[in-house]
């Protein structure tokens, strides 16, 4: 039997503990599937005396994870420290420099440095794997890189942040506003004390950058992702969306166009007829569309100790069997820099909420601005009349260019009867 695969785990938060626990509890199963033992040979974390619920007394401990990464007694380094730079990046660089393969759950680091790290790993003849960095327990990296390798993909999209999906689901089910549901999510542990990384779309954008590189064989470019969060979505918008036959979801979307590749994260109105509209609570889902396979849908838990540890170990299994495939499905030198399409060039339909003083002539002024920017209305909703008071007016448009839509809303916001900044949500045909 081949020698054991000696694993070093850098970072012992929930996921790191989950990885150690899984490797121990499933040791027999993994040995049968890999033909060799997967052994935790060393660990590193900031505090040795913390009670983590697992016995680490017989495991080598490194106070400096960079020393763990360079140690001759380690074959594969698992980086679970987090953060796009700093110690996490230093550990991965040290491991590659020491000719060790790396498994990471670090979407921020991979979204910013992934292409460079993939090149360095290939030059060193080692592997770089990150299944756990995208959608938790859903094996979407392997699905895109291997299961759909015979397809040209033209669109990949999904719900990649469970916190946002929980908040939007709860707002729909209870009619409560964003701030109240966010506080509940924080109390339940679904949202951090500082929730900006999630609710402002950054977390989903990191993951989308990785999926885009995988799906379309292009360098990972986090700075090319358009990002918009869910803070401005109100209960009124979710209710009107329901009336119109939609649900509001924060989607991460990458698709090819004649001009290049779109990468965007923002709230969307999606038809209730689509599978992704029915993904509720903290669950994630990814949809990939290929020329031979058609539409494929993947759903599961996007975070948490168990699902993320499962994804980490899946990568370790690959390294136990061989050196693993290229990080992005093709050698890093073969990644093709397809142009990124600016969001201003996006073409689609829109939902708009205006808060206006109900007086004669307001709608005529709004319609004139939309006409001048080549925006055609599909519907207008206004409940009753309340002359002199502020009322919501809901507009939906036909397909138009985003630049024109933004300019129209800028002009509408300057009208004296419009008392709040207009809210725009894109309508996404899926």
C-alpha positions, -999 to 999 in steps of 0.1 A, spaced: 0 0 0 13 35 -8 25 57 21 -1 78 40 -9 112 26 4 135 54 -19 165 58 -10 197 76 -40 219 86 -33 256 90 -63 272 108 -84 255 134 -117 274 133 -149 255 127 -139 243 93 -104 232 104 -119 213 132 -144 198 109 -116 186 85 -97 169 114 -129 153 126 -140 141 92 -105 126 84 -106 107 117 -142 95 117 -141 85 80 -106 71 80 -116 36 69 -139 47 42 -113 72 28 -86 45 29 -108 21 8 -116 48 -17 -80 62 -20 -60 31 -15 -40 49 12 -44 65 46 -52 103 48 -35 113 81 -35 146 100 2 150 105 4 185 119 -18 215 127 -13 252 134 -35 279 150 -30 310 171 -41 295 204 -31 261 216 -52 260 248 -85 266 232 -111 238 237 -120 228 202 -139 196 210 -112 173 195 -81 157 209 -50 172 194 -26 160 220 -8 135 197 -6 158 168 24 180 160 17 217 165 33 247 148 28 282 162 39 296 128 18 281 99 46 290 75 68 265 92 41 239 89 39 246 52 77 241 47 80 210 70 93 178 53 68 157 72 39 173 53 27 163 18 -4 186 14 -11 218 32 -47 228 40 -51 266 43 -81 276 64 -69 309 79 -88 332 56 -83 366 41 -71 376 7 -36 385 18 -15 383 50 -7 350 67 -31 329 45 -13 340 13 21 336 29 13 300 39 1 291 4 32 306 -11 55 289 14 38 255 6 42 259 -31 78 270 -27 84 238 -7 68 217 -35 37 208 -16 2 207 -29 -24 231 -14 -60 228 -6 -78 260 4 -113 272 13 -102 308 8 -124 324 -19 -110 359 -12 -74 349 -17 -82 328 -48 -103 355 -63 -75 380 -60 -44 358 -64 -57 326 -79 -43 329 -114 -8 337 -102 -9 309 -76 -21 284 -102 9 294 -124 33 290 -95 19 256 -85 22 243 -120 58 255 -123 65 237 -90 47 205 -102 22 206 -74 -16 209 -71 -38 238 -61 -74 229 -52 -103 251 -38 -136 231 -40 -145 244 -5 -141 281 -16 -173 280 -37 -208 270 -25 -197 249 5 -207 213 1 -219 216 -35 -192 200 -56 -195 227 -83 -157 231 -90 -154 194 -99 -187 196 -119 -175 225 -140 -139 213 -144 -145 176 -149 -181 166 -152 -189 192 -178 -155 192 -195 -170 181 -228 -192 212 -230 -188 248 -240 -205 267 -212 -223 299 -220 -238 308 -186 -232 300 -150 -253 316 -123 -265 310 -88 -272 318 -52 -238 319 -37 -244 335 -3 -266 318 23 -269 349 45 -285 370 18 -307 341 7 -319 336 43 -326 374 47 -346 376 14 -365 344 22 -374 357 57 -385 391 43 -408 373 18 -423 349 44 -428 375 72 -431 409 55 -404 423 77 -378 448 66 -341 442 59 -327 456 91 -350 435 113 -343 403 95 -306 410 94 -306 414 132 -323 380 135 -298 364 111 -270 377 133 -286 364 165 -289 329 148 -253 330 136 -261 332 99 -246 367 96 -215 382 111 -215 411 135 -202 431 105 -223 417 78 -210 439 49 -190 411 33 -222 391 28 -250 416 23 -230 439 1 -223 411 -23 -185 408 -19 -186 372 -7 -207 361 -37 -185 381 -61 -153 363 -49 -170 330 -56 -183 342 -90 -148 352 -101 -136 316 -95 -166 301 -113 -160 324 -143 -124 313 -146 -134 277 -145 -164 280 -168 -148 300 -195 -111 293 -192 -101 328 -185 -79 344 -158 -96 352 -125 -104 389 -124 -122 399 -92 -120 436 -102 -141 429 -133 -171 417 -113 -199 442 -109 -212 440 -73 -244 453 -57 -258 441 -25 -293 438 -9 -294 466 16 -318 487 -4 -344 460 -11 -375 466 9 -404 444 19 -426 465 -5 -403 454 -34 -406 417 -24 -444 420 -22 -447 437 -56 -423 412 -71 -446 384 -59 -476 402 -74 -457 403 -107 -449 366 -106 -413 369 -94 -391 364 -63 -361 386 -54 -328 367 -52 -292 379 -49 -277 362 -80 -241 358 -92 -241 356 -130 -214 350 -155 -222 347 -192 -206 350 -225 -217 376 -251 -204 386 -285 -185 414 -267 -169 392 -240 -179 380 -206 -203 395 -181 -196 390 -144 -222 405 -121 -236 401 -86 -269 419 -77 -305 415 -67 -327 400 -94 -363 394 -101 -366 358 -111 -397 341 -123 -413 318 -98 -414 291 -125 -376 287 -123 -359 262 -100 -336 288 -84 -366 308 -72 -374 279 -49 -340 278 -32 -349 289 3 -331 299 35 -294 294 39 -291 271 9 -270 278 -22 -276 267 -57 -256 269 -90 -269 265 -125 -245 257 -154 -257 257 -190 -236 237 -216 -240 232 -254 -244 194 -251 -257 188 -216 -281 217 -215 -291 231 -181 -277 214 -149 -287 225 -114 -268 219 -82 -282 227 -47 -270 223 -12 -256 239 19 -232 266 11 -214 270 44 -209 254 78 -184 230 93 -197 198 78 -203 209 42 -171 229 39 -150 201 55 -166 177 31 -154 198 2 -119 201 16 -116 164 20 -128 158 -16 -97 178 -28 -75 158 -5 -89 126 -20 -78 138 -54 -43 144 -42 -42 110 -25 -49 94 -58 -27 117 -80 -16 153 -83 -50 166 -92 -61 185 -124 -51 221 -132 -68 246 -109 -89 261 -136 -94 231 -158 -66 240 -183 -30 249 -177 -26 284 -164 -7 294 -195 -37 285 -216 -62 308 -198 -75 332 -224 -82 368 -214 -117 372 -228 -127 409 -226 -148 418 -196 -181 435 -206 -188 467 -186 -221 467 -167 -232 498 -186 -235 477 -217 -258 451 -200 -291 446 -218 -321 436 -199 -355 444 -184 -359 464 -151 -381 468 -121 -381 503 -107 -397 517 -75 -403 554 -72 -416 572 -41 -434 603 -55 -457 630 -43 -490 622 -59 -499 653 -81 -510 658 -117 -483 656 -144 -458 635 -125 -462 604 -146 -461 624 -178 -427 639 -167 -414 604 -158 -426 589 -191 -409 617 -211 -376 610 -195 -378 573 -201 -388 580 -237 -358 602 -243 -335 575 -230 -351 548 -252 -367 530 -223 -400 514 -230 -424 507 -202 -441 473 -198 -463 481 -168 -471 507 -142 -485 499 -108 -499 524 -83 -523 515 -55 -551 541 -53 -548 579 -53 -536 600 -24 -532 636 -38 -504 655 -22 -491 625 -3 -461 603 -11 -470 571 -28 -450 542 -44 -451 539 -82 -438 506 -96 -425 505 -132 -413 475 -152 -396 480 -185 -390 461 -217 -354 451 -226 -331 481 -228 -294 491 -223 -283 497 -187 -265 529 -195 -298 545 -207 -317 531 -177 -292 546 -153 -293 580 -170 -331 580 -170 -332 572 -133 -306 600 -126 -329 625 -143 -360 611 -126 -344 615 -92 -339 652 -99 -377 657 -103 -391 677 -74 -420 653 -67 -396 623 -65 -386 622 -28 -363 591 -26 -336 578 -48 -352 554 -73 -346 517 -66 -338 496 -96 -337 457 -97 -328 438 -128 -353 413 -142 -333 382 -151 -346 357 -177 -335 322 -166 
